[in-house]
Amino acid sequence: MPGQNRERKVFKVVRGVDTSDGAGVRLTRVIGVPDLLQHDPFLLLDRFSSDKPDEYIGGFPPHPHRGFETVTYMIAGEMEHEDSAGNRGILKSGGVQWMTAGRGVIHSEMPRQESGLMQGFQLWLNLPKKEKMCEPRYQNIEPDEVPEVQLSPGVKVKVIAGEIGGMKGPVQGVYTDPEYYDLAMDGGSSVDFPVSGLKSCFLFVYQGSLLVSGELVEEGSLALLGEGDQVRVVAEKGPAKALVVAAVPIGEPIARGGPFVMNTREEIMQAYRDYESGKFDL
Ligand code: CO
């Protein structure tokens, strides 16, 4: 396709910051840190990965959200989730919970294991002003609903949202038209990974290291990609895995207050008042 293969360059590489959230869950925060407060429409990216129960057993007890979406993707382990709308389910290894908090949800995510590895990601995706107070919605994706496609020799992609290599992901109807891919590359493999030119995009390496548009990105680092339609990725030093995520930017003012993300400070204060007066208990 002539004229459609502008190369996206890496314009910033960010290393995560070790922190904890919920009831003492150790995690690495990569978006939502001083070095990268946000990357419109992405508000937060956490990676949790531990085989020490002390570092995850406390889980994420009940807490509210308003004004955006939370996406939990499990790589290893199991969590049970429950919310104020009566939804309940088990998030299994390879499964996804895509929650549109909208006007307000109280939810919890608790480990369903007392030993072994727990690994996964949580992404916060913003909503535009006109969608921030929408009805809450859940899309619970079972591991076997996530299709996998081979893009080139030694290069496989699990498609959670978006479409690539003729394969469509199960997550549909999300405002920012997100693409969410889990990329696995054999050592020595390479790919020209297509990403719509209209979208903000990042690549987060969570195993091994990758050459991204000629720049080495190590495990635990996130590469922000500039404008273009595709990115050249090479697994030069051995097998590697990465999340590739893209979505349409929103371009509105952002006001953050703990678990709420709105457009103005007054809307944040209103969210706290609504939560304290029980308006989130649907
Ligand atoms: Co939450």
Residues whose N, C-alpha, C, O or C-beta is under 5 A from the ligand:
A	BS01	CO	none
